[in-house]
Amino acid sequence: MAFRQGISDPGPKALEGKMKILGSFVLGFLLDLIFGDPNEWPHPVRFMGWCISTLEQWIRRYAPKTEKGELAGGILLVVIMVAVSFLLPFLILFVAGKINVWLRFILEALMCYQILAIKSLKTESMKVYKALKQEDIAGARQAVAMIVGRDTKSLTKEGIIKAAVETVAENTSDGVIAPMLFFAIGGAPFGFFYKAVNTMDSMIGYKNDNYLYFGRGAAKLDDIVNFPASRISAFVMLLSSYFCKLDGKAAFRIYKRDRFCHASPNSAQTEAVLAGALGIQLAGDAYYFGKLHKKDTIGDAKRKVKPEDIIEANRLLYTSAVIMLFLCSMVRIALWKLGGLRG
C-alpha cells in the first residue's frame, strides 16, 4: 500500500524512488509473462478460494436458514475476505519496508506477479485450440471446462470455440487489466482486494438456488468494482485491435451496440469489442448447473467461428496487457509525484 511522502528530493534519490515505483510493477508483469501460474506452486488466489469455501461452510452452519439470514451471512463473508485480503499484504509490505526497502520492493513485485494471469490465460485457452486442431472434441470440452463456468459436456465445436474466446475476452479485464489498474493505484493491497472480490464472485456470485441470497453481496460488489475497470478494459482493447490489425471500426460499432447484452453490466463490455474486432458472434444461450439460461448474442455472424479465433483473442490479450502496462506506469509515476506512493 502506498503512503504519503514528500517529493522535494531532486536528483539520485528521486530517480531511485521512481525506479522502485515502476520496477516492482514492471518486474511483476514480466514474471507473469515468463512463468505464468505453475500448478505445483502455492498461490494466494488458490488460498483465497480455500478461505471462501471454509468461511461459507462455517457461516452457513450458524446463520439462520432464511433469505435475510443467507443475505447477511454472505455479506459477512465478503467483509471478512476483503478486509483480510487488503490488510495482510499491507502489513507484510509495511513490516518489510521497515526492515529493508529492497525487501519490500521484491515482495511487492512478487505480489504483482501473483495477481496477474496473462500467461496462464493464454496457456489454458491454447489447450482448447490444440485439442480442436487434433479433432479431439472430448479433450477440447475438458480443456474449456477448466476456464469457463458453464456446462461443457454437450458443447459443439462451435460452442467450444465461442466459450474459449469469450473467457479470454472477459478475463482480459478480470485477470489482467483490472488488477493492473488496482495495483497501479494502490499497490499490492488494492490488487489483492480486487482479486478477493473477483474470486468471491466466481465462486458464490451465482443466481441459483444455493447462492441467490448468500452470493448476492459478492455479486453486487463485483459489479461495482468492475464497473469502471471493464470500461477501461474495453477501450484498451479497442486501441489494441488497431495495433493487431483487426477491424477496429467494427469493434467500436459492436461495442456501442452490444456492450449491455449480458445479465452483468460489465461482462459484455470486452466481449463486444472482441466480437466486433474478429467479425464473429459470441454469447447466446448456455447451460449452467444443468439449467438453460437464455442470453442475448453479441456481435454479427459475418463468418463462422474457427479455432484460430482463440489465437487472435490471445494476440489482443497480450497487446492490451502491454498497452495497460504503459498506462499504469504513467499512473504510478503521477501518484508518486503527487506524494501518493513511496519508492
N, C-alpha and C positions, 0 to 999 in steps of 0.2 A: 504494500500500500504506500501511497505517496504521502509525504509530509511537507508542510510549507517550509521553505528555506529561502533566505535572501540570495540574490544572484549578482551582487555587486562585484564579485571577484572576477576580474578580467584575466586573460592570459591562460597559462597552463592549467590552472585549477578549473576554470570554466570549461575548457576543452575536455579535460578529463571527465567532468561531470556529464557533459553532453555525450561523450563516448560510452559511458556506463549506461545512461538512459537508453540510448539506441542499441548498445551492444547486447544487453540481456534480451531485448526483443528480437533483434535480428538473429542472434545465436539460437534462441529457442525455435524460431522459424526454420532455420537451416537444419537443426537437429531433427525436426519433424520430417523435413523433406528427405533426409538421409535414412533415418531409422524407422519412421512410421511408428506403429504401435505393436511391438512384438508381443505375442500372446503369452509367452513364458515370463515376461517381466511383470512385476507388480505395478498396478496403475491406479491413481487416485479416483478416476471415474468409476472403475470397477468397484472400488471400496465404497464410493457413494452409493452405487447400486445395492451393495450388501447392506449398508446402513438404512437405505429407504425400505428395503424388504423387512429388515429386522424391526424397525420402528413401526411399520404398518402392522405387523403381527402383534406387537406389544400394545399399540393404541387400540386396535380392533378388539383386543381381549377385554379392555376396560371401558371403552367408550360405549354409550347407550346405543342399542341397535335400532335407532330411529334415523329419519332423514336429517334432523338437526344434529343428532349425535355424530353421525358419519361426517357431516359437513364440518363440524367443529374439530373432529379428530383429524381430518385431512388438513385443515388449516394449521393445527398444532404440528403436524409432521413437516409442513412447509416452513414454519417459523424455525423449528429446530434445525432443519437441514441448511437453510440459507444462513442462519447465524453461525453454525459450526463451519460451514464451507468458506465463509468470509473471514471469521476470526482466527481460524487455525493457521492459514498461510500468513495472515497479518502478524500474528505473534511470532511465527517461525522467522520471518524476514526481519522483524524488529529486533529479536534476540541476535540473529546472525549479523545484523548491521552493527550492533554493539560490540561484537567480537572482532569482526573484520569486514570492511566494506566489500572486499573481493569475494568473501564467502557469501555475502548477500547477493552479489552480482551473479555468481554461479547458480545459487539456489533459485533465483528469480528466472534465470534463463531456462533451467530445468522445468520450472513450473509452467513457463510459457510453452515449452515443448509438449508438456503433458495435456494442455487444454486444446491443442490443435489436432486436426485429424485429416490433414491434406493427403499424405501418402497412403494412410490406411483406407481412406475412402476410395482412392484410385485403385489400390490393390484389391479390395474386396469387389468392387464393381467390375474390374477386369477379369476376375474369376468367372463371372457370368458370361462375359464376352468370349473367353477361351472355351468354355463349355458349349456355347452356342456354335462356335466355329467348328467344333468337333461333332456337331449334331447330337450332342448329349443333352437332351431336353430335361431328363430327370436330374442330371447334375447341375444344369442351369437353374432349375427350380430350387434345388437345395442351396445353391450359392446365393441366389437372390433372397431366399428366406432369411439369410444372415444379416441382411441390411434393410429389410422392409418390415412393416408391422402387419401387412395384410396377409390373408391366406394365399399360399402359393401352389398348393397341390394340384389345382386344376388349371393353372395358367397356361395359355398357349404361348408359342414362341413370341408372337407379337406382344402379348401381355407381359412376358418376362422382360423384354427389351424396354418397354414403357416403364415398368416398375424400377428397373435399374437406372434409367435416365432420370426419372422423377426423383429418386432418392439422391442422386448426385446433385441435381438442381436444388433440392431442399436443404441438403447438408452443406452445400457451398455456403449457405447462410449460417445454418445452425452449428456446423462443425468447424467452420473456417473464418468467415468474415465477421460474424457476430462476436465470437470470443476474442478475435484480434482487436476489434473495436473496444470491447470492455477492458481488455488488458492495456491498451494504449491509454485509456482514460484514467484507470485506477490501479494499474499493476496487477499482480497475481491475485490479490484478494477479490478484485472485481471480476477477474477472469474465472475464478473458481465459483464465485457467486452465480455467474451466468451458467456455468456447466451444471451446477446443482439444480437450477431452475429447469434447464433443458432436460436433464436426466429424469427429474421427477415427472415432467410432462410425458416423456416417452414411456415411463413405467406405469403411472397411475392416472394420466390425464385422458382417460377414455370415457366415452358416453355409453357405457354398457351397464348391465345390472349391478356389477360389482363395484364400479367406480363412478357412477353417475353423480353421487354426492361426495364420496370420500375424495375423489380426484378433482373435484371442481376448483378448489383453491389453487392447486398446482397448474391446472389448465389455464385459468384466468391470469395467473401471474406470468405464465409463459407468453400469453397473448400480449400482455402489457410490455414485458421486457423486449420481446421481439418485434413490436410494432415499428419502432424506428430502425432497428437493425435489419429487418427484412427488406425495407425500402431502400436503405443504403446499399444492401447487397444487390438488389435488383439493378440499381443504376451503375454499380461497379461492373456487373455482368453485361449490361448494355454497352458500356465502354469497351469491355473485353471482347465483345462479339465483333467489333470492328478490327481490333488487333488480330483476331483469329480468322479474319476474312470470311466471317459468316454474314448472314443477312441482318445487319444492324437495324435497317429501316423496318423490316418486318417484326423484328424483336420488339421495337418500340411500339409499333402498332398493336401487336398482340398483347403487350404489357398493358397498354391503356385500356384495351377492351376486356381482357380476361383476368386481370390481377385480383379480382374478388370472386372468381369462380371456384370457391372452396369453402367448406364449413368454417375453417380457420381464417381469420382476417389477414394472415401472414403467409401461409404456405404457398398460395398461388402466385405470389409476387415473383419469385425466382423461376418457378415452373413456367410461367407465361413468357418470360424472357427467353428461356431456353427453347421452348416450343416454337416461338417465332423465329429465333435465330437458325434453327435447324429445318424449319418448314414442315413440322410434323404436328400431330395431335396427341396430346397426353391426357391423363386423368380418365374420367369416365367411371362407370360402376365398378365396385370392387367388394370382395368378401372380407369381413373382419370377424374373427371368432365364430365362423360358420354362418353369419348373417350378411345378406346382401345390402350394401349401402349405395343408394342412388347418388351419383356425383356428376356434376357438370363436366363437360370436356373443356380442355384448354388448348387453344391453337387451332390451326386449319390443317386438315389432312391433304396437303399438297402432294404427298407421296406416302408410301408405306414406310413404316419404321424398319431399320435394319441394324444388325449388330454393331456396325461401325458408328452408329449414333452414340454408343457408350464411349467410344474413343473421343468423339467430338465433344461430348459433355465433359470429359476429363481435361481436354485441352482448355476449355473455357474455365474450368475449375482452377487450373494452375495459373492461367493468365490473370484471373480475378484475384487470386491469392497474392501474386507479385504486385499488382496494382495496389491492393489493400495494404501490403507491407509498406509501400512508399507513402501512402496517405496517412497510415497510422504513425509512421516515423515522424511525419510532419506534425501530427497532433502531439506526440510525446515531446518534441523539441519546443513546441509552442507552450505547452504546460510547464515545461522546465523553465523556460524564460520568464513565465509569469510567477514562478515560485511555487508551482503546484507539485513538482516532482523533485525528489532528491537523487542526485547522482551518486 
